[in-house]
Amino acid sequence: MRKFYEGGFQVTMTRREAALILGVREHTPTDKVKEAHRRVMIANHPDAGGSHYLASKINEAKDVLLGKTKGGESAF
Amino acid sequence: MAAKILANLIVMGGGILARAVVQAYRQALTNASKNGVAQEAIQNTIRRASKAMSEQEARQILGVTEETPWEEIVRKYDTLFENNAKNGSFYLQSKVHRAKECLEAVHQSKGQGPQGSSSSSTPS
């Protein structure tokens, strides 16, 4: 059985941490990232017993991996 | 006659110089390995990782407050742990586990206080 990761979340989220949170690789394509984000978010949804803090971390992880300043994505 | 002495001096001098250069190079290597960028990164991660989770972050991760009873904390932990085991990531599972560990320690230390209720919380 793997040993659990130590400590809390990092102060500034790195790509590496974001990839670990979503369970993907750092250079996974966008659609896989979105798929993983959806899956992990469902497991941690606040309405289903999750916490808002974790949900925000998961969202942040998706933003970090997809590159926050990526143009061409609609804001809606 | 003088040429022989001179030759000796040059050979000895050359040998001493060569040894000094080799020693200096080895010292420079160890210095670099101690102070290089890679070493700094390793030291940073060690310093960060040695910071155990704070109680506040643990409560945020599990979504509980200071008044939340221990049984509810354990229930939230079980739900989150199971959900992340099925559909989440191992990393998130670890954080949930560490959060519960942290709050458990707080709970044990509080249990020494006026309450004194010996609730051995071993989740079966």
N, CA and C atoms of all chains as a GROMACS GRO file, in nm:
protein
  600
    1MET      N    1   0.086  -0.120   0.000
    1MET     CA    2   0.000   0.000   0.000
    1MET      C    3   0.089   0.124   0.000
    2ARG      N    4   0.057   0.219  -0.087
    2ARG     CA    5   0.140   0.338  -0.096
    2ARG      C    6   0.131   0.420   0.031
    3LYS      N    7   0.237   0.495   0.060
    3LYS     CA    8   0.236   0.580   0.177
    3LYS      C    9   0.163   0.709   0.141
    4PHE      N   10   0.080   0.760   0.230
    4PHE     CA   11   0.006   0.883   0.202
    4PHE      C   12   0.102   1.001   0.191
    5TYR      N   13   0.063   1.099   0.108
    5TYR     CA   14   0.140   1.223   0.098
    5TYR      C   15   0.132   1.297   0.230
    6GLU      N   16   0.241   1.370   0.261
    6GLU     CA   17   0.247   1.440   0.389
    6GLU      C   18   0.195   1.581   0.376
    7GLY      N   19   0.160   1.639   0.489
    7GLY     CA   20   0.134   1.783   0.496
    7GLY      C   21   0.010   1.827   0.422
    8GLY      N   22  -0.012   1.959   0.421
    8GLY     CA   23  -0.129   2.015   0.356
    8GLY      C   24  -0.099   2.050   0.212
    9PHE      N   25  -0.189   2.129   0.154
    9PHE     CA   26  -0.169   2.173   0.017
    9PHE      C   27  -0.059   2.278   0.014
   10GLN      N   28   0.002   2.294  -0.102
   10GLN     CA   29   0.107   2.394  -0.115
   10GLN      C   30   0.046   2.533  -0.116
   11VAL      N   31   0.129   2.632  -0.078
   11VAL     CA   32   0.079   2.769  -0.070
   11VAL      C   33   0.039   2.818  -0.209
   12THR      N   34   0.129   2.797  -0.305
   12THR     CA   35   0.095   2.827  -0.444
   12THR      C   36   0.086   2.695  -0.518
   13MET      N   37  -0.022   2.673  -0.589
   13MET     CA   38  -0.039   2.545  -0.657
   13MET      C   39   0.052   2.538  -0.778
   14THR      N   40   0.130   2.431  -0.784
   14THR     CA   41   0.216   2.410  -0.900
   14THR      C   42   0.147   2.315  -0.997
   15ARG      N   43   0.201   2.306  -1.118
   15ARG     CA   44   0.145   2.213  -1.216
   15ARG      C   45   0.150   2.071  -1.162
   16ARG      N   46   0.258   2.044  -1.091
   16ARG     CA   47   0.275   1.909  -1.040
   16ARG      C   48   0.165   1.876  -0.941
   17GLU      N   49   0.139   1.971  -0.848
   17GLU     CA   50   0.034   1.946  -0.750
   17GLU      C   51  -0.102   1.935  -0.818
   18ALA      N   52  -0.125   2.023  -0.917
   18ALA     CA   53  -0.253   2.019  -0.988
   18ALA      C   54  -0.272   1.883  -1.055
   19ALA      N   55  -0.164   1.832  -1.115
   19ALA     CA   56  -0.174   1.703  -1.181
   19ALA      C   57  -0.202   1.593  -1.080
   20LEU      N   58  -0.139   1.604  -0.962
   20LEU     CA   59  -0.163   1.504  -0.859
   20LEU      C   60  -0.306   1.508  -0.810
   21ILE      N   61  -0.360   1.631  -0.796
   21ILE     CA   62  -0.497   1.644  -0.746
   21ILE      C   63  -0.595   1.577  -0.841
   22LEU      N   64  -0.576   1.599  -0.973
   22LEU     CA   65  -0.672   1.544  -1.068
   22LEU      C   66  -0.637   1.402  -1.108
   23GLY      N   67  -0.519   1.355  -1.067
   23GLY     CA   68  -0.480   1.218  -1.102
   23GLY      C   69  -0.445   1.203  -1.248
   24VAL      N   70  -0.384   1.308  -1.305
   24VAL     CA   71  -0.343   1.300  -1.445
   24VAL      C   72  -0.196   1.336  -1.453
   25ARG      N   73  -0.142   1.333  -1.575
   25ARG     CA   74  -0.003   1.375  -1.593
   25ARG      C   75   0.000   1.524  -1.621
   26GLU      N   76   0.119   1.582  -1.606
   26GLU     CA   77   0.128   1.728  -1.622
   26GLU      C   78   0.096   1.773  -1.762
   27HIS      N   79   0.123   1.688  -1.862
   27HIS     CA   80   0.101   1.732  -2.001
   27HIS      C   81  -0.014   1.657  -2.065
   28THR      N   82  -0.112   1.620  -1.982
   28THR     CA   83  -0.230   1.554  -2.037
   28THR      C   84  -0.308   1.652  -2.124
   29PRO      N   85  -0.366   1.604  -2.235
   29PRO     CA   86  -0.445   1.693  -2.320
   29PRO      C   87  -0.568   1.749  -2.249
   30THR      N   88  -0.619   1.859  -2.305
   30THR     CA   89  -0.725   1.935  -2.240
   30THR      C   90  -0.848   1.851  -2.211
   31ASP      N   91  -0.889   1.770  -2.309
   31ASP     CA   92  -1.014   1.697  -2.288
   31ASP      C   93  -1.001   1.595  -2.175
   32LYS      N   94  -0.881   1.535  -2.164
   32LYS     CA   95  -0.861   1.440  -2.054
   32LYS      C   96  -0.864   1.513  -1.920
   33VAL      N   97  -0.806   1.634  -1.918
   33VAL     CA   98  -0.805   1.711  -1.794
   33VAL      C   99  -0.948   1.743  -1.752
   34LYS      N  100  -1.029   1.785  -1.852
   34LYS     CA  101  -1.168   1.820  -1.818
   34LYS      C  102  -1.243   1.698  -1.768
   35GLU      N  103  -1.216   1.584  -1.831
   35GLU     CA  104  -1.283   1.461  -1.791
   35GLU      C  105  -1.246   1.426  -1.647
   36ALA      N  106  -1.116   1.434  -1.617
   36ALA     CA  107  -1.069   1.401  -1.483
   36ALA      C  108  -1.127   1.500  -1.382
   37HIS      N  109  -1.131   1.627  -1.423
   37HIS     CA  110  -1.185   1.729  -1.333
   37HIS      C  111  -1.329   1.697  -1.298
   38ARG      N  112  -1.407   1.658  -1.399
   38ARG     CA  113  -1.548   1.628  -1.375
   38ARG      C  114  -1.561   1.511  -1.279
   39ARG      N  115  -1.481   1.408  -1.303
   39ARG     CA  116  -1.490   1.286  -1.223
   39ARG      C  117  -1.455   1.316  -1.077
   40VAL      N  118  -1.343   1.388  -1.057
   40VAL     CA  119  -1.298   1.415  -0.921
   40VAL      C  120  -1.394   1.510  -0.852
   41MET      N  121  -1.451   1.603  -0.928
   41MET     CA  122  -1.543   1.700  -0.868
   41MET      C  123  -1.670   1.631  -0.821
   42ILE      N  124  -1.718   1.532  -0.898
   42ILE     CA  125  -1.838   1.460  -0.857
   42ILE      C  126  -1.813   1.388  -0.726
   43ALA      N  127  -1.693   1.332  -0.712
   43ALA     CA  128  -1.661   1.259  -0.589
   43ALA      C  129  -1.651   1.354  -0.470
   44ASN      N  130  -1.616   1.480  -0.496
   44ASN     CA  131  -1.594   1.572  -0.386
   44ASN      C  132  -1.693   1.686  -0.384
   45HIS      N  133  -1.808   1.668  -0.448
   45HIS     CA  134  -1.903   1.779  -0.457
   45HIS      C  135  -1.956   1.816  -0.320
   46PRO      N  136  -1.963   1.949  -0.291
   46PRO     CA  137  -2.011   1.991  -0.159
   46PRO      C  138  -2.150   1.939  -0.129
   47ASP      N  139  -2.234   1.928  -0.233
   47ASP     CA  140  -2.370   1.880  -0.208
   47ASP      C  141  -2.374   1.732  -0.175
   48ALA      N  142  -2.266   1.662  -0.201
   48ALA     CA  143  -2.264   1.518  -0.178
   48ALA      C  144  -2.170   1.482  -0.064
   49GLY      N  145  -2.150   1.574   0.028
   49GLY     CA  146  -2.068   1.543   0.144
   49GLY      C  147  -1.926   1.592   0.132
   50GLY      N  148  -1.892   1.656   0.020
   50GLY     CA  149  -1.757   1.707   0.006
   50GLY      C  150  -1.742   1.839   0.079
   51SER      N  151  -1.627   1.899   0.065
   51SER     CA  152  -1.606   2.028   0.130
   51SER      C  153  -1.580   2.133   0.022
   52HIS      N  154  -1.616   2.258   0.055
   52HIS     CA  155  -1.595   2.366  -0.041
   52HIS      C  156  -1.447   2.388  -0.068
   53TYR      N  157  -1.370   2.368   0.036
   53TYR     CA  158  -1.225   2.388   0.023
   53TYR      C  159  -1.167   2.294  -0.081
   54LEU      N  160  -1.203   2.165  -0.070
   54LEU     CA  161  -1.152   2.069  -0.168
   54LEU      C  162  -1.204   2.101  -0.307
   55ALA      N  163  -1.332   2.140  -0.316
   55ALA     CA  164  -1.387   2.172  -0.446
   55ALA      C  165  -1.312   2.288  -0.510
   56SER      N  166  -1.278   2.388  -0.429
   56SER     CA  167  -1.204   2.501  -0.485
   56SER      C  168  -1.065   2.460  -0.527
   57LYS      N  169  -1.004   2.368  -0.453
   57LYS     CA  170  -0.871   2.320  -0.491
   57LYS      C  171  -0.877   2.244  -0.623
   58ILE      N  172  -0.984   2.166  -0.639
   58ILE     CA  173  -0.998   2.089  -0.762
   58ILE      C  174  -1.017   2.183  -0.880
   59ASN      N  175  -1.099   2.287  -0.862
   59ASN     CA  176  -1.117   2.385  -0.969
   59ASN      C  177  -0.987   2.455  -1.001
   60GLU      N  178  -0.914   2.492  -0.895
   60GLU     CA  179  -0.786   2.560  -0.916
   60GLU      C  180  -0.691   2.469  -0.992
   61ALA      N  181  -0.694   2.339  -0.959
   61ALA     CA  182  -0.605   2.245  -1.027
   61ALA      C  183  -0.636   2.242  -1.176
   62LYS      N  184  -0.764   2.242  -1.209
   62LYS     CA  185  -0.800   2.243  -1.352
   62LYS      C  186  -0.751   2.370  -1.419
   63ASP      N  187  -0.768   2.485  -1.353
   63ASP     CA  188  -0.722   2.611  -1.413
   63ASP      C  189  -0.573   2.610  -1.436
   64VAL      N  190  -0.500   2.559  -1.336
   64VAL     CA  191  -0.354   2.558  -1.349
   64VAL      C  192  -0.311   2.471  -1.465
   65LEU      N  193  -0.374   2.352  -1.477
   65LEU     CA  194  -0.332   2.262  -1.584
   65LEU      C  195  -0.371   2.312  -1.721
   66LEU      N  196  -0.485   2.382  -1.730
   66LEU     CA  197  -0.527   2.428  -1.862
   66LEU      C  198  -0.466   2.562  -1.897
   67GLY      N  199  -0.387   2.619  -1.805
   67GLY     CA  200  -0.325   2.747  -1.834
   67GLY      C  201  -0.426   2.859  -1.825
   68LYS      N  202  -0.419   2.938  -1.716
   68LYS     CA  203  -0.528   3.032  -1.688
   68LYS      C  204  -0.547   3.132  -1.800
   69THR      N  205  -0.433   3.166  -1.867
   69THR     CA  206  -0.446   3.274  -1.965
   69THR      C  207  -0.472   3.220  -2.106
   70LYS      N  208  -0.522   3.098  -2.115
   70LYS     CA  209  -0.546   3.043  -2.248
   70LYS      C  210  -0.663   3.114  -2.312
   71GLY      N  211  -0.638   3.170  -2.429
   71GLY     CA  212  -0.746   3.240  -2.499
   71GLY      C  213  -0.832   3.141  -2.574
   72GLY      N  214  -0.935   3.190  -2.640
   72GLY     CA  215  -1.018   3.104  -2.724
   72GLY      C  216  -1.120   3.024  -2.645
   73GLU      N  217  -1.114   3.031  -2.513
   73GLU     CA  218  -1.214   2.960  -2.434
   73GLU      C  219  -1.322   3.058  -2.393
   74SER      N  220  -1.444   3.025  -2.417
   74SER     CA  221  -1.551   3.116  -2.380
   74SER      C  222  -1.564   3.122  -2.229
   75ALA      N  223  -1.595   3.239  -2.180
   75ALA     CA  224  -1.610   3.255  -2.036
   75ALA      C  225  -1.744   3.201  -1.989
   76PHE      N  226  -1.830   3.169  -2.084
   76PHE     CA  227  -1.966   3.125  -2.043
   76PHE      C  228  -1.969   2.974  -2.046
   77MET      N  229   7.510   2.130  -1.307
   77MET     CA  230   7.484   2.113  -1.162
   77MET      C  231   7.359   2.189  -1.121
   78ALA      N  232   7.358   2.316  -1.156
   78ALA     CA  233   7.240   2.396  -1.123
   78ALA      C  234   7.119   2.346  -1.202
   79ALA      N  235   7.146   2.298  -1.319
   79ALA     CA  236   7.034   2.250  -1.402
   79ALA      C  237   6.963   2.136  -1.333
   80LYS      N  238   7.040   2.045  -1.266
   80LYS     CA  239   6.976   1.932  -1.198
   80LYS      C  240   6.887   1.982  -1.085
   81ILE      N  241   6.939   2.077  -1.006
   81ILE     CA  242   6.858   2.130  -0.897
   81ILE      C  243   6.732   2.194  -0.952
   82LEU      N  244   6.752   2.271  -1.057
   82LEU     CA  245   6.636   2.339  -1.118
   82LEU      C  246   6.534   2.236  -1.165
   83ALA      N  247   6.585   2.132  -1.230
   83ALA     CA  248   6.493   2.030  -1.282
   83ALA      C  249   6.417   1.967  -1.166
   84ASN      N  250   6.488   1.933  -1.059
   84ASN     CA  251   6.420   1.877  -0.942
   84ASN      C  252   6.310   1.968  -0.891
   85LEU      N  253   6.346   2.096  -0.879
   85LEU     CA  254   6.249   2.193  -0.827
   85LEU      C  255   6.125   2.196  -0.915
   86ILE      N  256   6.151   2.199  -1.048
   86ILE     CA  257   6.035   2.209  -1.138
   86ILE      C  258   5.947   2.086  -1.124
   87VAL      N  259   6.008   1.969  -1.117
   87VAL     CA  260   5.927   1.845  -1.107
   87VAL      C  261   5.847   1.845  -0.977
   88MET      N  262   5.920   1.877  -0.866
   88MET     CA  263   5.848   1.876  -0.739
   88MET      C  264   5.735   1.980  -0.739
   89GLY      N  265   5.770   2.100  -0.786
   89GLY     CA  266   5.671   2.208  -0.790
   89GLY      C  267   5.550   2.167  -0.873
   90GLY      N  268   5.580   2.106  -0.989
   90GLY     CA  269   5.470   2.062  -1.074
   90GLY      C  270   5.380   1.962  -1.004
   91GLY      N  271   5.443   1.869  -0.930
   91GLY     CA  272   5.364   1.770  -0.859
   91GLY      C  273   5.275   1.833  -0.754
   92ILE      N  274   5.333   1.924  -0.677
   92ILE     CA  275   5.255   1.990  -0.571
   92ILE      C  276   5.138   2.067  -0.633
   93LEU      N  277   5.170   2.137  -0.744
   93LEU     CA  278   5.064   2.215  -0.809
   93LEU      C  279   4.951   2.125  -0.856
   94ALA      N  280   4.989   2.012  -0.919
   94ALA     CA  281   4.886   1.922  -0.972
   94ALA      C  282   4.796   1.873  -0.860
   95ARG      N  283   4.859   1.832  -0.747
   95ARG     CA  284   4.778   1.784  -0.635
   95ARG      C  285   4.684   1.892  -0.584
   96ALA      N  286   4.735   2.014  -0.575
   96ALA     CA  287   4.652   2.125  -0.527
   96ALA      C  288   4.533   2.147  -0.619
   97VAL      N  289   4.559   2.141  -0.750
   97VAL     CA  290   4.450   2.162  -0.846
   97VAL      C  291   4.342   2.055  -0.829
   98VAL      N  292   4.387   1.930  -0.817
   98VAL     CA  293   4.290   1.821  -0.802
   98VAL      C  294   4.206   1.841  -0.676
   99GLN      N  295   4.274   1.879  -0.565
   99GLN     CA  296   4.201   1.900  -0.440
   99GLN      C  297   4.099   2.013  -0.452
  100ALA      N  298   4.145   2.124  -0.515
  100ALA     CA  299   4.057   2.239  -0.532
  100ALA      C  300   3.935   2.201  -0.615
  101TYR      N  301   3.958   2.124  -0.721
  101TYR     CA  302   3.847   2.083  -0.808
  101TYR      C  303   3.746   1.998  -0.730
  102ARG      N  304   3.800   1.905  -0.650
  102ARG     CA  305   3.709   1.820  -0.572
  102ARG      C  306   3.627   1.905  -0.474
  103GLN      N  307   3.694   2.001  -0.411
  103GLN     CA  308   3.624   2.090  -0.318
  103GLN      C  309   3.516   2.169  -0.389
  104ALA      N  310   3.551   2.217  -0.510
  104ALA     CA  311   3.452   2.294  -0.588
  104ALA      C  312   3.332   2.207  -0.620
  105LEU      N  313   3.356   2.080  -0.651
  105LEU     CA  314   3.244   1.990  -0.683
  105LEU      C  315   3.152   1.975  -0.563
  106THR      N  316   3.210   1.949  -0.444
  106THR     CA  317   3.125   1.931  -0.327
  106THR      C  318   3.052   2.061  -0.295
  107ASN      N  319   3.120   2.174  -0.312
  107ASN     CA  320   3.052   2.302  -0.289
  107ASN      C  321   2.932   2.316  -0.380
  108ALA      N  322   2.953   2.286  -0.507
  108ALA     CA  323   2.845   2.301  -0.604
  108ALA      C  324   2.730   2.208  -0.570
  109SER      N  325   2.764   2.086  -0.531
  109SER     CA  326   2.654   1.993  -0.502
  109SER      C  327   2.579   2.036  -0.378
  110LYS      N  328   2.645   2.112  -0.290
  110LYS     CA  329   2.574   2.157  -0.171
  110LYS      C  330   2.493   2.282  -0.198
  111ASN      N  331   2.538   2.367  -0.286
  111ASN     CA  332   2.473   2.496  -0.304
  111ASN      C  333   2.410   2.513  -0.441
  112GLY      N  334   2.402   2.407  -0.518
  112GLY     CA  335   2.347   2.422  -0.652
  112GLY      C  336   2.197   2.449  -0.648
  113VAL      N  337   2.143   2.479  -0.764
  113VAL     CA  338   2.000   2.510  -0.773
  113VAL      C  339   1.918   2.388  -0.737
  114ALA      N  340   1.965   2.270  -0.782
  114ALA     CA  341   1.891   2.148  -0.753
  114ALA      C  342   1.884   2.126  -0.602
  115GLN      N  343   1.995   2.149  -0.534
  115GLN     CA  344   1.996   2.130  -0.389
  115GLN      C  345   1.899   2.225  -0.321
  116GLU      N  346   1.894   2.350  -0.370
  116GLU     CA  347   1.802   2.446  -0.310
  116GLU      C  348   1.660   2.399  -0.323
  117ALA      N  349   1.629   2.346  -0.440
  117ALA     CA  350   1.491   2.299  -0.462
  117ALA      C  351   1.460   2.186  -0.366
  118ILE      N  352   1.556   2.093  -0.350
  118ILE     CA  353   1.534   1.981  -0.258
  118ILE      C  354   1.513   2.035  -0.117
  119GLN      N  355   1.599   2.130  -0.076
  119GLN     CA  356   1.587   2.184   0.059
  119GLN      C  357   1.452   2.253   0.077
  120ASN      N  358   1.406   2.322  -0.026
  120ASN     CA  359   1.276   2.390  -0.016
  120ASN      C  360   1.165   2.290   0.006
  121THR      N  361   1.165   2.182  -0.073
  121THR     CA  362   1.057   2.087  -0.059
  121THR      C  363   1.064   2.019   0.077
  122ILE      N  364   1.185   1.994   0.126
  122ILE     CA  365   1.196   1.931   0.258
  122ILE      C  366   1.140   2.025   0.363
  123ARG      N  367   1.176   2.152   0.352
  123ARG     CA  368   1.127   2.248   0.451
  123ARG      C  369   0.976   2.258   0.445
  124ARG      N  370   0.921   2.257   0.323
  124ARG     CA  371   0.776   2.268   0.310
  124ARG      C  372   0.708   2.143   0.361
  125ALA      N  373   0.764   2.027   0.324
  125ALA     CA  374   0.697   1.903   0.360
  125ALA      C  375   0.702   1.880   0.510
  126SER      N  376   0.803   1.935   0.577
  126SER     CA  377   0.809   1.910   0.720
  126SER      C  378   0.702   1.990   0.792
  127LYS      N  379   0.642   2.086   0.720
  127LYS     CA  380   0.534   2.160   0.784
  127LYS      C  381   0.412   2.071   0.788
  128ALA      N  382   0.376   2.024   0.904
  128ALA     CA  383   0.258   1.941   0.914
  128ALA      C  384   0.135   2.025   0.883
  129MET      N  385   0.026   1.957   0.859
  129MET     CA  386  -0.096   2.028   0.823
  129MET      C  387  -0.144   2.110   0.941
  130SER      N  388  -0.195   2.229   0.914
  130SER     CA  389  -0.247   2.312   1.022
  130SER      C  390  -0.388   2.266   1.056
  131GLU      N  391  -0.429   2.293   1.180
  131GLU     CA  392  -0.561   2.250   1.223
  131GLU      C  393  -0.669   2.318   1.140
  132GLN      N  394  -0.644   2.445   1.108
  132GLN     CA  395  -0.746   2.519   1.032
  132GLN      C  396  -0.766   2.457   0.895
  133GLU      N  397  -0.653   2.421   0.829
  133GLU     CA  398  -0.665   2.360   0.697
  133GLU      C  399  -0.734   2.224   0.707
  134ALA      N  400  -0.703   2.150   0.814
  134ALA     CA  401  -0.765   2.020   0.831
  134ALA      C  402  -0.917   2.035   0.842
  135ARG      N  403  -0.960   2.137   0.917
  135ARG     CA  404  -1.105   2.156   0.928
  135ARG      C  405  -1.166   2.195   0.795
  136GLN      N  406  -1.095   2.278   0.720
  136GLN     CA  407  -1.147   2.320   0.589
  136GLN      C  408  -1.160   2.201   0.496
  137ILE      N  409  -1.058   2.112   0.500
  137ILE     CA  410  -1.059   1.998   0.408
  137ILE      C  411  -1.178   1.908   0.437
  138LEU      N  412  -1.205   1.884   0.565
  138LEU     CA  413  -1.316   1.795   0.598
  138LEU      C  414  -1.448   1.869   0.603
  139GLY      N  415  -1.444   2.003   0.597
  139GLY     CA  416  -1.569   2.079   0.599
  139GLY      C  417  -1.636   2.076   0.735
  140VAL      N  418  -1.556   2.090   0.842
  140VAL     CA  419  -1.614   2.088   0.976
  140VAL      C  420  -1.572   2.216   1.048
  141THR      N  421  -1.641   2.243   1.159
  141THR     CA  422  -1.608   2.361   1.239
  141THR      C  423  -1.550   2.314   1.372
  142GLU      N  424  -1.523   2.412   1.459
  142GLU     CA  425  -1.465   2.373   1.588
  142GLU      C  426  -1.569   2.304   1.676
  143GLU      N  427  -1.697   2.332   1.646
  143GLU     CA  428  -1.802   2.272   1.731
  143GLU      C  429  -1.847   2.136   1.682
  144THR      N  430  -1.802   2.097   1.563
  144THR     CA  431  -1.850   1.970   1.507
  144THR      C  432  -1.808   1.856   1.597
  145PRO      N  433  -1.902   1.768   1.635
  145PRO     CA  434  -1.866   1.654   1.721
  145PRO      C  435  -1.776   1.556   1.647
  146TRP      N  436  -1.700   1.481   1.725
  146TRP     CA  437  -1.600   1.392   1.668
  146TRP      C  438  -1.662   1.288   1.576
  147GLU      N  439  -1.782   1.238   1.617
  147GLU     CA  440  -1.844   1.132   1.536
  147GLU      C  441  -1.875   1.184   1.397
  148GLU      N  442  -1.919   1.311   1.390
  148GLU     CA  443  -1.950   1.366   1.257
  148GLU      C  444  -1.824   1.384   1.175
  149ILE      N  445  -1.715   1.422   1.243
  149ILE     CA  446  -1.588   1.437   1.171
  149ILE      C  447  -1.549   1.303   1.109
  150VAL      N  448  -1.562   1.197   1.189
  150VAL     CA  449  -1.526   1.064   1.139
  150VAL      C  450  -1.615   1.026   1.022
  151ARG      N  451  -1.745   1.060   1.033
  151ARG     CA  452  -1.837   1.026   0.924
  151ARG      C  453  -1.797   1.098   0.796
  152LYS      N  454  -1.765   1.230   0.808
  152LYS     CA  455  -1.724   1.304   0.688
  152LYS      C  456  -1.596   1.245   0.630
  153TYR      N  457  -1.505   1.209   0.722
  153TYR     CA  458  -1.380   1.151   0.676
  153TYR      C  459  -1.407   1.023   0.597
  154ASP      N  460  -1.493   0.936   0.651
  154ASP     CA  461  -1.520   0.810   0.583
  154ASP      C  462  -1.579   0.835   0.445
  155THR      N  463  -1.676   0.926   0.439
  155THR     CA  464  -1.738   0.956   0.309
  155THR      C  465  -1.634   1.006   0.210
  156LEU      N  466  -1.557   1.107   0.252
  156LEU     CA  467  -1.459   1.165   0.160
  156LEU      C  468  -1.354   1.063   0.118
  157PHE      N  469  -1.309   0.984   0.215
  157PHE     CA  470  -1.205   0.886   0.186
  157PHE      C  471  -1.255   0.784   0.085
  158GLU      N  472  -1.377   0.734   0.107
  158GLU     CA  473  -1.433   0.636   0.015
  158GLU      C  474  -1.451   0.695  -0.124
  159ASN      N  475  -1.512   0.816  -0.128
  159ASN     CA  476  -1.537   0.878  -0.259
  159ASN      C  477  -1.408   0.899  -0.337
  160ASN      N  478  -1.305   0.946  -0.267
  160ASN     CA  479  -1.180   0.969  -0.338
  160ASN      C  480  -1.110   0.840  -0.375
  161ALA      N  481  -1.133   0.735  -0.296
  161ALA     CA  482  -1.072   0.607  -0.331
  161ALA      C  483  -1.134   0.556  -0.461
  162LYS      N  484  -1.267   0.582  -0.478
  162LYS     CA  485  -1.334   0.531  -0.598
  162LYS      C  486  -1.309   0.622  -0.717
  163ASN      N  487  -1.330   0.753  -0.697
  163ASN     CA  488  -1.331   0.842  -0.813
  163ASN      C  489  -1.237   0.959  -0.803
  164GLY      N  490  -1.162   0.966  -0.696
  164GLY     CA  491  -1.075   1.082  -0.682
  164GLY      C  492  -0.932   1.044  -0.712
  165SER      N  493  -0.841   1.113  -0.651
  165SER     CA  494  -0.700   1.084  -0.669
  165SER      C  495  -0.640   1.044  -0.536
  166PHE      N  496  -0.530   0.972  -0.544
  166PHE     CA  497  -0.461   0.929  -0.423
  166PHE      C  498  -0.413   1.050  -0.344
  167TYR      N  499  -0.375   1.152  -0.414
  167TYR     CA  500  -0.327   1.275  -0.348
  167TYR      C  501  -0.436   1.334  -0.260
  168LEU      N  502  -0.558   1.343  -0.313
  168LEU     CA  503  -0.669   1.399  -0.234
  168LEU      C  504  -0.701   1.308  -0.116
  169GLN      N  505  -0.695   1.178  -0.141
  169GLN     CA  506  -0.716   1.084  -0.032
  169GLN      C  507  -0.617   1.108   0.080
  170SER      N  508  -0.490   1.129   0.043
  170SER     CA  509  -0.388   1.155   0.143
  170SER      C  510  -0.422   1.278   0.224
  171LYS      N  511  -0.463   1.384   0.155
  171LYS     CA  512  -0.493   1.508   0.227
  171LYS      C  513  -0.608   1.486   0.325
  172VAL      N  514  -0.710   1.414   0.281
  172VAL     CA  515  -0.822   1.385   0.369
  172VAL      C  516  -0.775   1.306   0.490
  173HIS      N  517  -0.686   1.208   0.465
  173HIS     CA  518  -0.634   1.127   0.573
  173HIS      C  519  -0.553   1.210   0.670
  174ARG      N  520  -0.466   1.296   0.617
  174ARG     CA  521  -0.384   1.381   0.703
  174ARG      C  522  -0.470   1.476   0.783
  175ALA      N  523  -0.579   1.524   0.721
  175ALA     CA  524  -0.668   1.616   0.793
  175ALA      C  525  -0.730   1.545   0.913
  176LYS      N  526  -0.773   1.422   0.891
  176LYS     CA  527  -0.835   1.348   1.001
  176LYS      C  528  -0.732   1.320   1.110
  177GLU      N  529  -0.608   1.285   1.068
  177GLU     CA  530  -0.500   1.262   1.164
  177GLU      C  531  -0.479   1.383   1.252
  178CYS      N  532  -0.473   1.500   1.186
  178CYS     CA  533  -0.448   1.626   1.257
  178CYS      C  534  -0.560   1.651   1.357
  179LEU      N  535  -0.686   1.637   1.313
  179LEU     CA  536  -0.798   1.665   1.402
  179LEU      C  537  -0.808   1.561   1.512
  180GLU      N  538  -0.763   1.439   1.482
  180GLU     CA  539  -0.764   1.335   1.584
  180GLU      C  540  -0.668   1.371   1.696
  181ALA      N  541  -0.550   1.421   1.659
  181ALA     CA  542  -0.452   1.462   1.760
  181ALA      C  543  -0.508   1.573   1.847
  182VAL      N  544  -0.575   1.670   1.781
  182VAL     CA  545  -0.637   1.779   1.856
  182VAL      C  546  -0.742   1.723   1.951
  183HIS      N  547  -0.820   1.628   1.900
  183HIS     CA  548  -0.928   1.570   1.980
  183HIS      C  549  -0.872   1.495   2.100
  184GLN      N  550  -0.762   1.422   2.079
  184GLN     CA  551  -0.704   1.347   2.190
  184GLN      C  552  -0.657   1.442   2.298
  185SER      N  553  -0.591   1.552   2.253
  185SER     CA  554  -0.538   1.644   2.353
  185SER      C  555  -0.650   1.714   2.426
  186LYS      N  556  -0.765   1.733   2.356
  186LYS     CA  557  -0.878   1.796   2.424
  186LYS      C  558  -0.941   1.699   2.521
  187GLY      N  559  -0.932   1.570   2.487
  187GLY     CA  560  -0.994   1.468   2.571
  187GLY      C  561  -0.929   1.459   2.709
  188GLN      N  562  -0.808   1.515   2.724
  188GLN     CA  563  -0.745   1.513   2.855
  188GLN      C  564  -0.808   1.617   2.946
  189GLY      N  565  -0.887   1.706   2.886
  189GLY     CA  566  -0.942   1.820   2.960
  189GLY      C  567  -1.060   1.780   3.045
  190PRO      N  568  -1.153   1.873   3.063
  190PRO     CA  569  -1.265   1.850   3.156
  190PRO      C  570  -1.356   1.736   3.114
  191GLN      N  571  -1.360   1.705   2.981
  191GLN     CA  572  -1.455   1.603   2.937
  191GLN      C  573  -1.418   1.467   2.991
  192GLY      N  574  -1.294   1.424   2.964
  192GLY     CA  575  -1.248   1.295   3.016
  192GLY      C  576  -1.325   1.178   2.960
  193SER      N  577  -1.402   1.193   2.853
  193SER     CA  578  -1.477   1.081   2.798
  193SER      C  579  -1.385   0.997   2.715
  194SER      N  580  -1.370   0.870   2.752
  194SER     CA  581  -1.275   0.785   2.681
  194SER      C  582  -1.343   0.722   2.561
  195SER      N  583  -1.358   0.800   2.455
  195SER     CA  584  -1.418   0.741   2.335
  195SER      C  585  -1.307   0.699   2.245
  196SER      N  586  -1.275   0.571   2.244
  196SER     CA  587  -1.167   0.523   2.159
  196SER      C  588  -1.222   0.513   2.017
  197SER      N  589  -1.183   0.612   1.936
  197SER     CA  590  -1.240   0.617   1.802
  197SER      C  591  -1.154   0.540   1.706
  198THR      N  592  -1.173   0.411   1.699
  198THR     CA  593  -1.102   0.331   1.599
  198THR      C  594  -1.203   0.288   1.494
  199PRO      N  595  -1.201   0.352   1.380
  199PRO     CA  596  -1.301   0.317   1.278
  199PRO      C  597  -1.281   0.173   1.232
  200SER      N  598  -1.383   0.091   1.247
  200SER     CA  599  -1.370  -0.049   1.209
  200SER      C  600  -1.388  -0.060   1.058
   0.00000   0.00000   0.00000
